[in-house]
């Protein structure tokens, strides 16, 4: 929620003192990370990830996850604070690259669990692609966008279709079928499922995508 607050303030009042306060809190929140050579080596061997890399957690003091990491990076970018926090931003980008699924895209956290590779999911993949487009576009692979398109259509829900279109628009990709499917899910009252969050995302999708990538 703090990342969303920063995004809103950065767009409408970039000099608000609350913006700087929110950024300090977001940068400073504790996150679980594993340290120690033997332990990190064992995790790399069994899960194929680097447990020392920090992203952002859903709540302070918890483990890193793909979605809050992407949202935090988008908030820092929107607030024009990337250079001030370059080391933290670059570590989070490395975390996202490290957690990429085997065939492209992102799951909610680890790409491998209980002896099996996990499939990508549309929601975290969309958020991660938006963050990487803003901060590290060169690391995006074609299979990431392909995974997003496949999974958003497989899911078929309004949130997946809206987020997928927002992220694809940032990559310069159009999906008329997804637009039609999302339009068909709109209720008679104008909402999507009478859910303000999903309705806002759908509105962004129909308005052309993620506005914070169009700064300046």
C-alpha positions as CSV (number, residue, x, y, z in Angstrom):
1,X,0.0,0.0,0.0
2,X,2.9,2.4,0.6
3,X,4.2,1.8,-2.9
4,X,0.7,2.7,-4.2
5,X,0.7,5.8,-2.0
6,X,4.0,6.9,-3.4
7,X,2.8,6.3,-7.0
8,X,-0.2,8.5,-6.5
9,X,1.7,11.3,-4.8
10,X,4.6,11.2,-7.4
11,X,2.1,11.7,-10.2
12,X,0.1,14.5,-8.7
13,X,2.4,16.2,-6.2
14,X,6.0,15.2,-6.6
15,X,7.2,17.7,-4.0
16,X,4.8,16.5,-1.2
17,X,6.7,15.9,2.1
18,X,4.7,12.7,2.5
19,X,6.4,11.4,-0.6
20,X,9.9,11.6,0.9
21,X,8.6,10.1,4.1
22,X,7.0,7.2,2.3
23,X,10.2,6.5,0.3
24,X,12.3,6.4,3.5
25,X,10.0,3.9,5.0
26,X,9.9,1.8,1.8
27,X,13.6,1.7,1.4
28,X,14.3,0.9,5.0
29,X,11.8,-1.9,5.8
30,X,13.5,-5.2,6.9
31,X,13.3,-8.2,4.7
32,X,14.4,-11.8,5.3
33,X,17.6,-12.8,3.5
34,X,19.8,-15.9,4.1
35,X,23.5,-15.4,4.7
36,X,26.4,-17.7,5.3
37,X,28.3,-19.6,2.6
38,X,27.1,-23.1,3.5
39,X,23.4,-22.2,3.8
40,X,23.3,-20.1,0.7
41,X,25.1,-22.8,-1.3
42,X,22.6,-25.4,-0.2
43,X,19.7,-23.3,-1.2
44,X,21.3,-22.6,-4.6
45,X,21.8,-26.4,-5.1
46,X,18.2,-27.4,-4.1
47,X,16.2,-24.5,-5.3
48,X,18.4,-22.9,-8.0
49,X,18.0,-19.4,-6.5
50,X,20.3,-16.9,-4.7
51,X,18.7,-16.5,-1.2
52,X,21.0,-13.6,-0.3
53,X,19.3,-11.2,-2.8
54,X,16.7,-8.9,-1.4
55,X,13.5,-7.8,-3.1
56,X,10.6,-6.4,-1.1
57,X,8.2,-8.3,1.1
58,X,4.4,-7.9,1.4
59,X,4.9,-7.0,5.1
60,X,8.0,-5.8,7.0
61,X,10.2,-8.6,8.2
62,X,9.0,-11.2,5.8
63,X,10.5,-12.9,2.7
64,X,10.7,-11.2,-0.7
65,X,8.1,-11.8,-3.3
66,X,7.9,-10.8,-7.0
67,X,4.8,-8.5,-6.9
68,X,5.8,-6.2,-3.9
69,X,9.3,-6.0,-5.3
70,X,8.0,-4.9,-8.7
71,X,5.6,-2.4,-7.1
72,X,8.4,-0.9,-4.9
73,X,10.6,-0.5,-7.9
74,X,7.8,1.2,-9.9
75,X,7.2,3.6,-6.9
76,X,10.9,4.5,-6.7
77,X,11.0,5.1,-10.4
78,X,7.9,7.2,-10.4
79,X,9.3,9.3,-7.5
80,X,12.5,9.9,-9.5
81,X,14.5,8.4,-6.7
82,X,16.4,5.6,-8.5
83,X,19.8,7.3,-8.4
84,X,19.5,8.1,-4.7
85,X,18.9,4.4,-4.0
86,X,20.8,2.8,-6.9
87,X,22.4,-0.1,-4.9
88,X,19.0,-1.2,-3.5
89,X,17.3,-0.9,-6.8
90,X,20.0,-2.9,-8.6
91,X,19.8,-5.7,-6.0
92,X,16.1,-5.9,-6.4
93,X,16.4,-6.1,-10.2
94,X,18.9,-9.0,-9.7
95,X,16.4,-10.7,-7.4
96,X,13.7,-10.5,-10.1
97,X,16.1,-11.9,-12.8
98,X,17.1,-14.7,-10.4
99,X,13.4,-15.6,-9.8
100,X,12.4,-15.9,-13.5
101,X,10.6,-19.1,-14.4
102,X,12.3,-21.6,-16.6
103,X,10.3,-20.8,-19.7
104,X,9.9,-17.1,-19.0
105,X,7.7,-15.0,-16.8
106,X,7.4,-15.1,-13.1
107,X,5.5,-17.0,-10.4
108,X,4.7,-15.4,-7.0
109,X,8.1,-16.1,-5.6
110,X,10.5,-19.0,-6.2
111,X,10.5,-20.6,-9.7
112,X,11.3,-24.1,-8.3
113,X,9.7,-25.9,-5.4
114,X,9.3,-29.5,-4.1
115,X,11.3,-30.9,-7.0
116,X,9.4,-29.2,-9.8
117,X,9.6,-26.0,-11.9
118,X,6.7,-23.7,-11.2
119,X,4.7,-22.1,-14.0
120,X,4.5,-18.4,-14.5
121,X,1.4,-16.5,-13.4
122,X,-0.1,-13.5,-15.2
123,X,-0.3,-11.1,-12.2
124,X,3.4,-11.2,-11.0
125,X,4.6,-11.5,-14.6
126,X,2.8,-8.3,-15.6
127,X,4.1,-6.3,-12.6
128,X,7.7,-7.5,-13.0
129,X,7.6,-6.7,-16.7
130,X,6.4,-3.2,-15.9
131,X,9.2,-2.7,-13.4
132,X,11.9,-4.1,-15.7
133,X,10.6,-2.0,-18.6
134,X,11.1,1.1,-16.4
135,X,14.4,0.2,-15.0
136,X,16.2,-2.6,-16.9
137,X,14.5,-3.1,-20.3
138,X,17.5,-5.0,-21.7
139,X,17.0,-7.9,-19.4
140,X,13.4,-8.6,-20.7
141,X,13.3,-11.7,-22.9
142,X,10.8,-12.5,-25.7
143,X,9.6,-15.5,-23.8
144,X,8.6,-13.3,-20.8
145,X,6.0,-11.5,-23.0
146,X,4.9,-14.8,-24.6
147,X,4.4,-16.3,-21.1
148,X,2.3,-13.3,-20.1
149,X,0.0,-13.6,-23.1
150,X,-0.5,-17.3,-22.7
151,X,-1.2,-17.1,-18.9
152,X,-3.5,-14.1,-19.0
153,X,-5.7,-15.8,-21.6
154,X,-5.5,-19.1,-19.7
155,X,-6.6,-17.3,-16.5
156,X,-9.3,-15.3,-18.3
157,X,-10.2,-13.2,-15.3
158,X,-10.6,-9.4,-15.4
159,X,-7.5,-8.7,-13.3
160,X,-5.3,-11.0,-15.4
161,X,-6.6,-9.5,-18.7
162,X,-6.2,-5.9,-17.5
163,X,-2.8,-6.3,-16.0
164,X,-1.6,-8.3,-19.0
165,X,-2.7,-5.6,-21.4
166,X,-1.1,-2.9,-19.3
167,X,2.2,-4.7,-19.3
168,X,2.0,-5.7,-23.0
169,X,1.3,-2.0,-23.9
170,X,4.5,-1.0,-22.2
171,X,6.3,-3.6,-24.3
172,X,4.6,-2.2,-27.5
173,X,2.4,-5.3,-28.0
174,X,-1.3,-5.1,-28.7
175,X,-3.7,-7.9,-27.9
176,X,-7.2,-7.1,-29.4
177,X,-8.6,-10.5,-28.2
178,X,-7.7,-9.6,-24.6
179,X,-9.3,-6.2,-25.0
180,X,-12.5,-7.8,-26.3
181,X,-12.6,-10.3,-23.5
182,X,-12.0,-7.7,-20.9
183,X,-14.7,-5.5,-22.3
184,X,-17.2,-8.4,-22.2
185,X,-16.5,-8.8,-18.5
186,X,-17.7,-5.2,-17.6
187,X,-20.9,-5.2,-15.6
188,X,-24.0,-3.1,-16.4
189,X,-23.0,-0.7,-13.6
190,X,-19.7,0.1,-15.4
191,X,-17.5,-1.9,-12.9
192,X,-15.6,-5.1,-13.2
193,X,-17.0,-7.4,-10.5
194,X,-17.9,-4.3,-8.4
195,X,-14.3,-4.3,-7.3
196,X,-12.6,-0.8,-7.2
197,X,-9.1,-2.3,-7.6
198,X,-9.9,-4.4,-10.7
199,X,-12.0,-1.6,-12.2
200,X,-9.1,0.8,-11.8
201,X,-6.7,-1.7,-13.6
202,X,-9.3,-2.2,-16.4
203,X,-9.6,1.6,-16.8
204,X,-5.8,1.8,-17.1
205,X,-5.8,-0.9,-19.7
206,X,-8.4,0.9,-21.8
207,X,-6.6,4.2,-21.3
208,X,-3.4,2.9,-22.9
209,X,-1.4,1.3,-20.1
210,X,0.8,2.4,-17.2
211,X,0.9,6.2,-17.1
212,X,4.1,6.4,-15.0
213,X,6.1,5.1,-17.9
214,X,5.0,8.1,-20.0
215,X,6.6,10.7,-17.7
216,X,8.0,13.8,-19.5
